[in-house]
Amino acid sequence: MEQRGINFRAWDNVTQKMYKVVSLHWRCDYRDDINPFDKIVIDADGFENRDHTQVEITQSTGVFDKNGKEIYEGDILEYIAPGNGFRATYLVWYDVGAFRIRTNYAFDSGYILGTFKGRAYEVIGNKFENLEKWKQYSDKQ
């Protein structure tokens, strides 16, 4: 069985842009359980690294949307059911050992993303750059 690579991206709070992470530089001193890395090298023009306090790291789920786009933690997905046109919007996050998706409904505690792997989801944004897309659905609920 072939193992997939683990891909990350980083939301840069300084530039307000999303970048592909080239590498994470981990500390040998693990006294700080919340942020165990010193710097992040990001694939971007003009700078090499950021302090861990300046970025938010998101990991790839290993799942791709209907257009072949890689789905990451923090992405906003849209699903339109074939036939009846039922439309739902989901946010991807990692919790209790699995990538999960949840709607904006107050009662929705989330579903494991892999359970719905065959569905025709489409990445329509992410919670950093497109929070208004997530909120617009919340307002309607």
Salt bridges, closest charged atoms under 4 A:
ASP12 OD2 - ARG50 NE 2.77
ASP29 OD2 - ARG31 NH2 2.05
ASP32 OD2 - ARG27 NH2 3.39
ASP38 OD1 - ARG27 NH1 3.16
ASP51 OD2 - HIS52 ND1 3.95
ASP75 OD1 - ARG9 NH2 2.39
GLU78 OE2 - ARG87 NH1 2.85
GLU122 OE1 - LYS66 NZ 3.90
